[in-house]
Amino acid sequence: MKGLFITFEGPDGAGKTTQLKRLAAKLQETGRDVIVTREPGGTSISDQIREVLLSPDNKKMTDQAEVLLYAASRAQHVHELIIPSLAQGKIVLCDRFIDASMAYQAYGLGIDEQFVRSVNHYASSGLQPNRTYLLDVPIEVSLARLSHRQSTVTGSELDRIEQKPADYHRKVREGFVRISEQNRERVCWVNASRGEEEIAGDIWSDCNRLLNHF
């Protein structure tokens, strides 16, 4: 049986992790075998790379190193966890995937799009999601949510990427919008400025239709 690969994307603070967990619970209620994972990370090796990538102590990291470290983490994740799970007929829900690299590195950092795409195509052996839910919020909402989380959640510290300036996050958000427009068959754009229940309802409705084809 063929599995189903679903990713969640969006600017920081868009609520994608919350919605991923809600969809996972809904799918499990229907008896589906679901794997919940994230990037960077998802395996022991990938999680070790994640610590290097996101640590606020690593502000001197070069753009080139960032691209290659994300790709290295993804290569391990894809081949150790995602592909084997899909081969077993499972539904894999992943918090971020290659679209994030395109948005954050090609658009946010200004690195050549074709280079970022090529490196990650190699790292993932060409794996593409069946569906991507892109949760979108205006940049002002994104930054306000990050600030609120930092000030209200005990022990919460913004990671190296989240600490980047507003102009960078604006470019990232514009990148995600462009990715959505260029991949309408795969990417389901979601207005994440609404209430959590309404967003979850829209995602479940679309996912239900998707399940009928698999």
DRENDO-1510 file (C-alpha; in Angstrom, 1 decimal, always signed):
<recs>
REC; n; res; u; v; w
REC; 1; MET; +0.0; +0.0; +0.0 .
REC; 2; LYS; +1.3; +3.4; -0.9 .
REC; 3; GLY; +1.6; +6.0; +1.9 .
REC; 4; LEU; +0.7; +9.6; +2.0 .
REC; 5; PHE; +3.2; +12.4; +2.6 .
REC; 6; ILE; +1.7; +15.7; +4.0 .
REC; 7; THR; +3.7; +18.8; +5.0 .
REC; 8; PHE; +2.9; +21.9; +6.9 .
REC; 9; GLU; +4.6; +25.2; +6.0 .
REC; 10; GLY; +4.3; +28.9; +6.8 .
REC; 11; PRO; +6.0; +31.9; +8.4 .
REC; 12; ASP; +7.1; +31.6; +12.0 .
REC; 13; GLY; +4.2; +32.0; +14.3 .
REC; 14; ALA; +1.6; +30.9; +11.7 .
REC; 15; GLY; +0.4; +28.0; +13.9 .
REC; 16; LYS; +1.4; +25.2; +11.6 .
REC; 17; THR; +2.6; +22.9; +14.4 .
REC; 18; THR; -0.7; +23.2; +16.2 .
REC; 19; GLN; -2.6; +22.4; +13.1 .
REC; 20; LEU; -0.4; +19.5; +12.3 .
REC; 21; LYS; -1.0; +17.9; +15.7 .
REC; 22; ARG; -4.8; +18.5; +15.3 .
REC; 23; LEU; -4.8; +16.7; +11.9 .
REC; 24; ALA; -2.7; +13.9; +13.3 .
REC; 25; ALA; -5.2; +13.3; +16.1 .
REC; 26; LYS; -8.1; +13.4; +13.6 .
REC; 27; LEU; -6.5; +10.9; +11.3 .
REC; 28; GLN; -5.7; +8.6; +14.2 .
REC; 29; GLU; -9.4; +8.7; +15.3 .
REC; 30; THR; -10.2; +7.3; +11.9 .
REC; 31; GLY; -7.8; +4.4; +12.4 .
REC; 32; ARG; -5.0; +5.6; +10.2 .
REC; 33; ASP; -1.4; +4.8; +10.9 .
REC; 34; VAL; +0.2; +8.3; +11.3 .
REC; 35; ILE; +3.8; +9.4; +11.7 .
REC; 36; VAL; +4.4; +12.9; +13.1 .
REC; 37; THR; +7.8; +14.4; +12.4 .
REC; 38; ARG; +9.6; +17.7; +11.8 .
REC; 39; GLU; +12.5; +19.4; +10.1 .
REC; 40; PRO; +15.2; +20.0; +10.8 .
REC; 41; GLY; +15.2; +16.9; +12.9 .
REC; 42; GLY; +13.1; +13.7; +12.9 .
REC; 43; THR; +16.0; +11.2; +13.6 .
REC; 44; SER; +18.8; +11.1; +16.1 .
REC; 45; ILE; +21.4; +12.4; +13.5 .
REC; 46; SER; +19.0; +15.0; +12.1 .
REC; 47; ASP; +18.2; +16.3; +15.6 .
REC; 48; GLN; +21.9; +16.8; +16.3 .
REC; 49; ILE; +22.2; +18.9; +13.2 .
REC; 50; ARG; +19.0; +20.8; +14.3 .
REC; 51; GLU; +20.7; +21.9; +17.5 .
REC; 52; VAL; +23.6; +23.3; +15.5 .
REC; 53; LEU; +21.3; +25.1; +13.0 .
REC; 54; LEU; +18.9; +26.7; +15.5 .
REC; 55; SER; +21.2; +27.5; +18.4 .
REC; 56; PRO; +21.3; +31.3; +19.0 .
REC; 57; ASP; +25.0; +30.8; +19.8 .
REC; 58; ASN; +25.8; +30.1; +16.1 .
REC; 59; LYS; +25.2; +33.6; +14.7 .
REC; 60; LYS; +28.4; +33.3; +12.7 .
REC; 61; MET; +27.1; +30.5; +10.6 .
REC; 62; THR; +27.6; +31.2; +6.9 .
REC; 63; ASP; +24.7; +31.0; +4.5 .
REC; 64; GLN; +26.5; +28.2; +2.6 .
REC; 65; ALA; +26.8; +26.2; +5.8 .
REC; 66; GLU; +23.1; +26.7; +6.6 .
REC; 67; VAL; +22.0; +25.4; +3.2 .
REC; 68; LEU; +24.2; +22.3; +3.4 .
REC; 69; LEU; +23.3; +21.5; +7.0 .
REC; 70; TYR; +19.6; +21.7; +6.3 .
REC; 71; ALA; +20.1; +19.4; +3.3 .
REC; 72; ALA; +22.2; +17.0; +5.4 .
REC; 73; SER; +19.6; +16.8; +8.1 .
REC; 74; ARG; +16.9; +16.3; +5.4 .
REC; 75; ALA; +18.8; +13.5; +3.7 .
REC; 76; GLN; +19.1; +11.5; +6.9 .
REC; 77; HIS; +15.4; +12.2; +7.8 .
REC; 78; VAL; +14.1; +11.2; +4.4 .
REC; 79; HIS; +16.0; +8.0; +4.0 .
REC; 80; GLU; +15.9; +6.8; +7.6 .
REC; 81; LEU; +12.3; +7.7; +8.4 .
REC; 82; ILE; +10.0; +9.2; +5.8 .
REC; 83; ILE; +10.6; +6.8; +2.8 .
REC; 84; PRO; +10.5; +3.6; +4.9 .
REC; 85; SER; +7.2; +4.8; +6.6 .
REC; 86; LEU; +5.6; +5.6; +3.2 .
REC; 87; ALA; +6.7; +2.2; +1.9 .
REC; 88; GLN; +4.7; +0.7; +4.8 .
REC; 89; GLY; +1.6; +2.6; +3.8 .
REC; 90; LYS; +1.7; +5.1; +6.6 .
REC; 91; ILE; +0.6; +8.7; +6.6 .
REC; 92; VAL; +3.6; +11.0; +7.3 .
REC; 93; LEU; +2.9; +14.5; +8.6 .
REC; 94; CYS; +6.0; +16.6; +8.5 .
REC; 95; ASP; +6.5; +20.1; +10.1 .
REC; 96; ARG; +8.4; +21.8; +7.3 .
REC; 97; PHE; +10.2; +20.3; +4.2 .
REC; 98; ILE; +11.9; +21.6; +1.1 .
REC; 99; ASP; +9.5; +24.5; +0.7 .
REC; 100; ALA; +10.9; +25.9; +3.9 .
REC; 101; SER; +14.5; +25.8; +2.5 .
REC; 102; MET; +13.3; +27.6; -0.6 .
REC; 103; ALA; +11.5; +30.3; +1.4 .
REC; 104; TYR; +14.1; +30.8; +4.1 .
REC; 105; GLN; +17.3; +30.3; +2.1 .
REC; 106; ALA; +16.5; +31.2; -1.5 .
REC; 107; TYR; +14.1; +34.1; -0.7 .
REC; 108; GLY; +15.1; +35.0; +2.8 .
REC; 109; LEU; +18.9; +34.8; +2.3 .
REC; 110; GLY; +18.9; +35.5; -1.4 .
REC; 111; ILE; +20.8; +32.3; -2.3 .
REC; 112; ASP; +20.4; +31.1; -5.9 .
REC; 113; GLU; +17.0; +29.3; -6.2 .
REC; 114; GLN; +18.3; +26.6; -8.6 .
REC; 115; PHE; +21.2; +25.8; -6.2 .
REC; 116; VAL; +18.9; +25.4; -3.2 .
REC; 117; ARG; +16.5; +23.3; -5.2 .
REC; 118; SER; +19.3; +21.1; -6.7 .
REC; 119; VAL; +20.9; +20.4; -3.3 .
REC; 120; ASN; +17.6; +19.4; -1.7 .
REC; 121; HIS; +16.5; +17.3; -4.7 .
REC; 122; TYR; +19.6; +15.3; -4.2 .
REC; 123; ALA; +19.2; +15.2; -0.4 .
REC; 124; SER; +15.6; +14.0; -0.7 .
REC; 125; SER; +16.1; +11.7; -3.7 .
REC; 126; GLY; +13.4; +13.8; -5.4 .
REC; 127; LEU; +10.7; +13.1; -2.8 .
REC; 128; GLN; +7.7; +15.5; -3.0 .
REC; 129; PRO; +4.7; +15.8; -0.6 .
REC; 130; ASN; +1.3; +14.7; -1.8 .
REC; 131; ARG; -0.1; +17.8; -0.1 .
REC; 132; THR; +1.3; +20.9; +1.5 .
REC; 133; TYR; -0.8; +23.1; +3.9 .
REC; 134; LEU; +0.7; +26.6; +3.8 .
REC; 135; LEU; -0.5; +28.5; +6.8 .
REC; 136; ASP; -0.2; +32.2; +5.9 .
REC; 137; VAL; -0.3; +35.3; +8.2 .
REC; 138; PRO; +0.8; +38.9; +7.6 .
REC; 139; ILE; +4.3; +39.6; +8.7 .
REC; 140; GLU; +3.1; +41.8; +11.5 .
REC; 141; VAL; +1.0; +39.0; +12.9 .
REC; 142; SER; +3.9; +36.6; +12.6 .
REC; 143; LEU; +6.4; +38.8; +14.5 .
REC; 144; ALA; +3.8; +39.7; +17.1 .
REC; 145; ARG; +3.1; +36.0; +17.9 .
REC; 146; LEU; +6.9; +35.3; +18.2 .
REC; 147; SER; +7.3; +38.3; +20.6 .
REC; 148; HIS; +4.3; +37.1; +22.6 .
REC; 149; ARG; +5.6; +33.6; +22.9 .
REC; 150; GLN; +9.0; +34.8; +24.0 .
REC; 151; SER; +7.5; +37.0; +26.7 .
REC; 152; THR; +4.9; +34.6; +28.1 .
REC; 153; VAL; +6.2; +31.1; +27.8 .
REC; 154; THR; +8.6; +30.2; +30.6 .
REC; 155; GLY; +12.1; +29.4; +29.3 .
REC; 156; SER; +11.2; +30.2; +25.7 .
REC; 157; GLU; +14.0; +31.7; +23.7 .
REC; 158; LEU; +13.7; +32.6; +20.0 .
REC; 159; ASP; +16.0; +30.4; +17.9 .
REC; 160; ARG; +18.7; +31.6; +15.5 .
REC; 161; ILE; +16.3; +31.9; +12.6 .
REC; 162; GLU; +13.5; +33.5; +14.6 .
REC; 163; GLN; +15.9; +36.2; +15.8 .
REC; 164; LYS; +16.6; +37.4; +12.3 .
REC; 165; PRO; +15.4; +40.9; +11.4 .
REC; 166; ALA; +11.9; +41.8; +10.2 .
REC; 167; ASP; +13.0; +42.4; +6.6 .
REC; 168; TYR; +14.3; +38.8; +6.4 .
REC; 169; HIS; +11.0; +37.4; +7.7 .
REC; 170; ARG; +9.1; +39.6; +5.2 .
REC; 171; LYS; +11.1; +38.1; +2.4 .
REC; 172; VAL; +10.4; +34.6; +3.7 .
REC; 173; ARG; +6.7; +35.2; +3.9 .
REC; 174; GLU; +6.7; +36.5; +0.3 .
REC; 175; GLY; +8.7; +33.4; -0.7 .
REC; 176; PHE; +6.0; +31.2; +0.7 .
REC; 177; VAL; +3.3; +33.0; -1.1 .
REC; 178; ARG; +5.1; +32.7; -4.4 .
REC; 179; ILE; +5.7; +29.0; -3.8 .
REC; 180; SER; +2.0; +28.6; -3.2 .
REC; 181; GLU; +1.1; +30.4; -6.4 .
REC; 182; GLN; +3.6; +28.3; -8.4 .
REC; 183; ASN; +2.4; +24.9; -7.0 .
REC; 184; ARG; -1.4; +25.2; -6.8 .
REC; 185; GLU; -2.0; +21.5; -7.4 .
REC; 186; ARG; +0.1; +20.5; -4.4 .
REC; 187; VAL; -0.1; +23.5; -2.1 .
REC; 188; CYS; -3.3; +24.3; -0.2 .
REC; 189; TRP; -3.1; +28.0; +1.0 .
REC; 190; VAL; -4.7; +28.5; +4.4 .
REC; 191; ASN; -5.6; +31.9; +5.9 .
REC; 192; ALA; -4.1; +31.4; +9.4 .
REC; 193; SER; -5.3; +34.7; +10.8 .
REC; 194; ARG; -8.6; +33.1; +11.7 .
REC; 195; GLY; -9.6; +31.0; +14.7 .
REC; 196; GLU; -7.9; +27.6; +15.4 .
REC; 197; GLU; -11.2; +25.6; +14.9 .
REC; 198; GLU; -12.0; +27.2; +11.6 .
REC; 199; ILE; -8.5; +26.6; +10.3 .
REC; 200; ALA; -8.6; +23.0; +11.4 .
REC; 201; GLY; -12.0; +22.4; +9.8 .
REC; 202; ASP; -10.7; +23.7; +6.4 .
REC; 203; ILE; -7.6; +21.5; +6.6 .
REC; 204; TRP; -9.6; +18.4; +7.5 .
REC; 205; SER; -12.1; +19.0; +4.7 .
REC; 206; ASP; -9.3; +19.1; +2.2 .
REC; 207; CYS; -7.5; +16.2; +3.7 .
REC; 208; ASN; -10.7; +14.1; +3.6 .
REC; 209; ARG; -10.9; +14.7; -0.2 .
REC; 210; LEU; -7.2; +13.8; -0.5 .
REC; 211; LEU; -7.7; +10.5; +1.3 .
REC; 212; ASN; -10.4; +9.4; -1.2 .
REC; 213; HIS; -7.7; +9.2; -3.9 .
REC; 214; PHE; -5.2; +7.1; -1.8 .
</recs>
